[in-house]
């Protein structure tokens, strides 16, 4: 999956430089065109519907009806395929702010042999882009792939009607759930690329984010950064980016419809704490797995440290009791004896800590 981090940071920097907008912001209009698929078993319409439904649930957009989008395209003699190929211009295309389109760029089907059966291993890759209709700029480019084991056939006690190739049995319905899941993931990435994830409230160790379901789920991990001074191209005036400081990794613990609650899982800055307005990025599966291992190793190290401290404390308490017993024994006979003096020194050494 590809994620344009620089574009997100540029959007955040514009917000920082511009300050808070006055009045209530009107929601941008987004239209989702067809997700084309030349592979019969992979249904692009399931991906498109999942993208539409997910974008509608975010509350960040107004969703244009497909019939209205079709009318706008026909009025201007445009096609989504022409826009995707770069052969059609978006000039004069009004009524919508963002246009989403995509393709199923690859799909493979391979036989997997199991004990007593054969199944078909289906792998597909989907690519979706989001274009700013006003500028023609590609604001988000996402690629998602999935693998699913489907259409199993027995190899033991098979009949004459049992097909030799289980992949010949694969239908769009078998992969519909995986296509929907891919659409949900793509839509979440589109939304956070256009509207960066931010900390909106800090209260007693709880960090509130401006995203809820389905962009985030309980158990997700985020990285929070603080934006510093921005820098621009001296010739074009284009915002190139901003300095950023890594603050912490967060663990999402509660997800609502419009916001989520997280807590700091690992602090990265000894001098800076997470504040309102800081930007968050969701970790992908690889980075999340690495962070989990890091946290697990830290917990083990902390448990080992506490165990050693407990052993040291128990050893001091044991030495203290023994020293007190020797003190009572030797000082009872003669408080000025060398053994009594040594016992009292041992008590002071072991029992005063």
Secondary structure, DSSP 8 states (H G I E B T S, - for coil): ----HHHHHHHHHHHHHH---SS----EEEEEEEEEE--TTS-HHHHHHHHHHHHHHHTSEEE--HHHHHHHHHHTT--HHHHHHT-S--TT--S-SEEEEEEEEEEEEEEEEETTEEEEEEEEEEEEEEEETTT--EEEEEEEEEEEEEEEEESSS--TTS-S-GGGG--HHHHHHHHHHHHHHHHHHHHHHHS-EEEEEEETTEEEES--TTT--TT-EEEEEEEEEEEE-TTT--EEEEEEEEEEEEEEEEE-SS-EEEEEEEE--SS----TT-EEEE--HHHHHHHHHHHHHHHHHHHHHHHHHHHHHHHHHHHHHHHHHHHHHHHHH-TTSHHHHHHHHHHHHHH--
